[in-house]
Amino acid sequence: MKNVKYIFLTGGVVSSLGKGIAASSIGLLLKSRGLRVTLQKFDPYINVDPGTMSPYQHGEVYVTEDGAETDLDLGHYERFLDMNMSRANNTTTGQVYYEVILRERRGDYLGATVQVVPHITDEIKRRLTELGNTNKYDVVITEIGGTVGDIESLPFLEAMRQHMLKVGRENSLSIHLTYVPFIEAAGEIKTKPTQHSVKTLLEIGIQPDILVIRSHKGISQDIKEKIALFCNVRNDCVVSAKDVPTIYQVPLELSNEKLDDIIIDKLKIRAKKPDLAKWKKLVNKINNPKSEVTVGVCGKYNMVPDAYKSILEAFVHSGAENDVKVNIKWISAQDLESGKDSGKYLKGIDGLLVPYGFGERGTEGKIHAIKYVRENKIPFFGICFGMQMAVVEFARNVLKLKDANSTEVRKTKNNVIDLMEEQKGITEKGGTMRLGSYACNIKKGSKTYNTYKTSHITERHRHRYEFNNRFRMEFEDAGMVFSGINPDKDLVEIIEIPSHPWFVACQFHPELKSRATKAHPLFREFIKACKKYKKN
């Protein structure tokens, strides 16, 4: 059996440096050289998963095929590497402690005092090697969340230290992502924060092998040599990672800095030359669009764009495939609550997307926005709650069921959206929604069928409420087509209005399966419709 190589990525100085993008980029570079790569994220928070966290706290919840609610960085991993992640690719402090406490309650530790070392660190190491032991991968890249110096991440760093000691330097590598600020008044770059960050790692017992330096404009050879000297690394192992117009350019920048060559040399891996032709073509299309379209996003978490991270990235992918730049016009659902002057807020858009969300706030605004684009023949795309509100709008204004609503918002005689049968009686919030991949049969001849070019698909879900089948005949008689149905439970998954240029909404989350070099079909066709609308 070949030795699995382990790469650890830590971050220093400040948070939000882009460790997820760096890890994804390294994974892409190694995959482009013929290596079998996977990535995992260790999150230091005590929540079991981000499923119960507000989008304002941690951005979107990324759902995997197997129904795990995970950190949004797993979305980057999937988009860059074009491969599915699973619950094994994301671990939190909460999961680790939960598992150790369950074992203690069962008596598995035979009367021992349960401690952070060795019991917590052993459980982290078990999860760390779980993917490596499958025999599926040559390289496992582990991103450790948080910033070096945080109390929360110490057990993960200790487990990392122990594992590197066990497998040896030829089978493990420490990459530290850090930041050098430019002090305007002094007119120079300052390396001291990076030196202190590395010093903190050294105190824990970890010597970084490679430093990836984030900066606004890149760093000179002199600065690289200074950092190398004071941080005890080779000159060529200080890699510049300057700001770039798109995150999809990062792998190319790191390739120019020969980061993949350094990694392969240090880990003594045999690999072919990188093939990045497809990726270069993508970046060229993103950076040089032939035209542009403006899509309105009518949501309730607009002040935190990371709440819609996968949607925004799906727009980049579908824009590249349509040779357009997709500009986003953020429309607060609450601004449209009154129903007056909807056109004022929706002015200048070539299409409208209404995304997911929970609870009553902003629902009426979303309904008014959908009514406006339906009546004015502007392309519309609804996702999850967006589909549910499109159903409510149609019921109120076409079927004339004035009290139509979702049970989630208000109980009425006409709850066209209702709680799923298996959700009734569930009281716990964490991990109890309809989660993960489910089948959907597509109606032939529909817009959706022409989009997917197949009659059977699988898509990822995260919801508790569904279309109420009691009303299905009324909707169909009024001109709505249910073009996607779950075959196991006869649940409505996709709706469309054939008389409208593009009015499609789905109960699932298509953005989760959009890849950098392969846009999701629904996003691709929605942007194509927006492009056509603008032209006409």
BELSULWO-V16236 format. One record per residue. N is the residue number from 1. PHI is phi in whole degrees, -180 to 180 (NA if undefined). OMEGA is omega as a letter, one per 30 degrees, with the letter a starting at -180 (none if undefined). Layout:
BEGIN
N	PHI	OMEGA
N	PHI	OMEGA
END
This chain:
BEGIN
1	NA	l
2	-68	l
3	-70	l
4	-79	l
5	-96	a
6	-115	l
7	-115	l
8	-111	l
9	-119	l
10	-118	a
11	-127	a
12	-139	l
13	76	l
14	-139	l
15	-84	l
16	61	l
17	-81	a
18	100	l
19	-61	l
20	-63	l
21	-69	l
22	-63	l
23	-62	l
24	-63	a
25	-66	l
26	-64	l
27	-60	l
28	-63	a
29	-61	a
30	-71	l
31	-64	l
32	-66	l
33	-102	l
34	90	a
35	-90	l
36	-89	a
37	-123	l
38	-138	a
39	-128	l
40	-140	a
41	-120	l
42	-106	a
43	-103	a
44	-79	a
45	-76	a
46	-87	l
47	-56	l
48	-64	l
49	-155	a
50	-78	a
51	-58	a
52	-99	a
53	-89	l
54	-66	l
55	-58	l
56	-67	a
57	-81	a
58	-140	a
59	73	a
60	-71	l
61	-98	a
62	-94	a
63	-105	a
64	-89	l
65	-57	a
66	-87	l
67	87	l
68	-87	l
69	-91	a
70	-131	l
71	-68	a
72	-63	l
73	-63	l
74	-65	l
75	-64	l
76	-62	l
77	-56	a
78	-67	a
79	-67	a
80	-76	a
81	-90	a
82	53	l
83	-150	a
84	-81	l
85	-95	l
86	-143	l
87	-62	l
88	-71	a
89	-91	l
90	-140	l
91	-129	l
92	-117	l
93	-56	l
94	-58	l
95	-64	a
96	-64	a
97	-66	l
98	-60	l
99	-65	a
100	-65	l
101	-66	l
102	-60	l
103	-66	l
104	-62	l
105	-66	l
106	-79	a
107	86	a
108	-66	a
109	-93	l
110	53	l
111	84	a
112	-72	l
113	-76	a
114	-82	a
115	-133	l
116	-60	l
117	-114	g
118	-104	a
119	-70	l
120	-67	a
121	-66	l
122	-65	l
123	-67	l
124	-63	a
125	-65	l
126	-61	l
127	-70	l
128	-63	a
129	-95	a
130	-56	a
131	-73	l
132	-65	a
133	-79	a
134	-79	a
135	71	a
136	-93	a
137	-128	l
138	-89	a
139	-135	l
140	-115	l
141	-102	a
142	-115	l
143	-96	l
144	-100	a
145	-67	l
146	84	a
147	-118	l
148	-55	a
149	113	l
150	-68	l
151	-62	a
152	-59	a
153	-91	a
154	-56	l
155	-62	l
156	-67	l
157	-67	l
158	-66	l
159	-63	l
160	-61	l
161	-59	a
162	-62	a
163	-67	l
164	-63	l
165	-65	a
166	-71	a
167	-87	l
168	89	a
169	-70	l
170	-76	a
171	-114	a
172	-147	a
173	-149	l
174	-111	l
175	-112	a
176	-113	l
177	-94	a
178	-139	a
179	-136	l
180	-115	a
181	-82	l
182	-101	a
183	-90	a
184	-58	a
185	-64	a
186	-86	l
187	71	a
188	-149	l
189	-80	a
190	-113	a
191	-97	a
192	-58	l
193	-57	l
194	-66	l
195	-60	a
196	-68	l
197	-65	l
198	-67	l
199	-61	l
200	-63	l
201	-63	l
202	-63	l
203	-64	l
204	-81	l
205	105	a
206	-118	l
207	-100	l
208	-63	l
209	-89	a
210	-136	l
211	-114	l
212	-104	a
213	-103	l
214	-78	l
215	-160	a
216	-70	a
217	-121	a
218	87	a
219	-124	a
220	-78	l
221	-63	l
222	-61	l
223	-66	l
224	-58	a
225	-66	l
226	-65	l
227	-63	a
228	-59	a
229	-62	a
230	-82	a
231	-110	l
232	65	l
233	-126	l
234	-65	l
235	-55	a
236	-76	l
237	-98	l
238	-103	a
239	-112	l
240	-84	l
241	-133	a
242	-78	l
243	-65	l
244	-132	a
245	-63	a
246	-140	l
247	-62	a
248	-75	l
249	-87	a
250	-57	l
251	-57	a
252	-68	l
253	-64	a
254	-69	l
255	-66	l
256	-62	l
257	-84	l
258	64	a
259	-63	l
260	-65	l
261	-63	a
262	-63	a
263	-62	a
264	-65	l
265	-66	a
266	-68	a
267	-92	l
268	53	l
269	-101	l
270	-93	a
271	-148	l
272	-81	l
273	-70	a
274	-70	l
275	-114	a
276	-115	a
277	-59	a
278	-63	a
279	-69	l
280	-62	l
281	-63	l
282	-60	a
283	-63	l
284	-63	l
285	-67	l
286	-66	a
287	-81	a
288	-132	a
289	-70	a
290	-82	l
291	-156	a
292	-146	l
293	-132	l
294	-118	l
295	-111	l
296	-82	l
297	-115	a
298	-97	a
299	-130	a
300	-115	l
301	-117	a
302	-60	a
303	-72	l
304	-125	a
305	-55	l
306	-63	l
307	-65	l
308	-122	a
309	-54	a
310	-66	l
311	-65	a
312	-62	l
313	-69	l
314	-63	l
315	-66	l
316	-64	a
317	-64	a
318	-71	l
319	-64	l
320	-61	a
321	-70	l
322	-102	a
323	58	l
324	-132	l
325	-93	l
326	-97	l
327	-86	a
328	-104	l
329	-108	a
330	-77	a
331	-121	l
332	-74	a
333	-58	a
334	-69	l
335	-66	a
336	-100	a
337	-58	a
338	-72	a
339	85	l
340	-92	l
341	56	l
342	-57	a
343	-60	l
344	-63	a
345	-78	a
346	-99	a
347	-61	l
348	85	a
349	-91	l
350	-103	l
351	-176	a
352	-127	l
353	-115	l
354	-110	a
355	-89	a
356	-72	l
357	168	a
358	-126	l
359	88	a
360	-77	a
361	-57	l
362	85	a
363	-65	a
364	-64	l
365	-63	l
366	-64	a
367	-63	l
368	-65	l
369	-65	l
370	-65	l
371	-58	a
372	-63	a
373	-75	l
374	-66	a
375	-73	a
376	-99	l
377	58	l
378	-91	a
379	-51	a
380	-130	l
381	-138	l
382	-115	a
383	-124	l
384	59	l
385	-60	l
386	-62	l
387	-68	a
388	-62	l
389	-71	l
390	-66	l
391	-66	l
392	-62	a
393	-61	a
394	-63	l
395	-62	a
396	-71	a
397	-100	l
398	-107	l
399	-82	l
400	63	l
401	-91	a
402	-61	a
403	-96	a
404	-57	a
405	-164	l
406	-97	l
407	-58	l
408	-61	a
409	-94	a
410	-160	l
411	-80	l
412	-140	l
413	-70	a
414	-121	l
415	-82	a
416	-71	l
417	-118	a
418	-136	l
419	-64	l
420	-62	a
421	-57	a
422	-74	l
423	-87	a
424	-69	a
425	95	l
426	-79	a
427	-112	a
428	-74	a
429	-91	a
430	-75	l
431	67	a
432	-110	l
433	-74	l
434	-75	a
435	-124	l
436	94	a
437	-86	l
438	-135	a
439	-78	l
440	-148	l
441	-96	a
442	-102	a
443	-76	a
444	-65	a
445	89	a
446	-83	l
447	-59	a
448	-63	l
449	-63	l
450	-66	l
451	-80	a
452	-80	a
453	61	l
454	-158	a
455	-102	l
456	-139	l
457	-134	l
458	-129	l
459	-141	a
460	-95	a
461	-122	l
462	-161	a
463	-164	l
464	-118	a
465	-111	a
466	-140	l
467	-61	l
468	-84	a
469	-61	l
470	-59	a
471	-101	a
472	-59	a
473	-63	l
474	-62	l
475	-65	a
476	-63	l
477	-63	a
478	-89	l
479	111	l
480	-87	l
481	-110	l
482	-95	a
483	-90	l
484	-137	a
485	-130	l
486	-72	a
487	-72	a
488	-79	a
489	-125	l
490	57	a
491	-92	l
492	-74	a
493	-112	a
494	-140	l
495	-121	l
496	-155	l
497	-118	a
498	-61	a
499	-77	a
500	-100	a
501	-54	l
502	-160	l
503	-131	a
504	-131	l
505	-144	a
506	-134	a
507	-79	a
508	-89	a
509	-116	a
510	-65	a
511	-59	a
512	-72	a
513	-114	l
514	-82	a
515	-116	a
516	-56	a
517	-101	a
518	-155	a
519	-63	l
520	-66	a
521	-54	a
522	-66	l
523	-67	a
524	-59	a
525	-74	l
526	-63	l
527	-67	l
528	-61	l
529	-66	l
530	-64	l
531	-63	l
532	-66	l
533	-61	a
534	-64	a
535	-64	a
536	-81	none
END
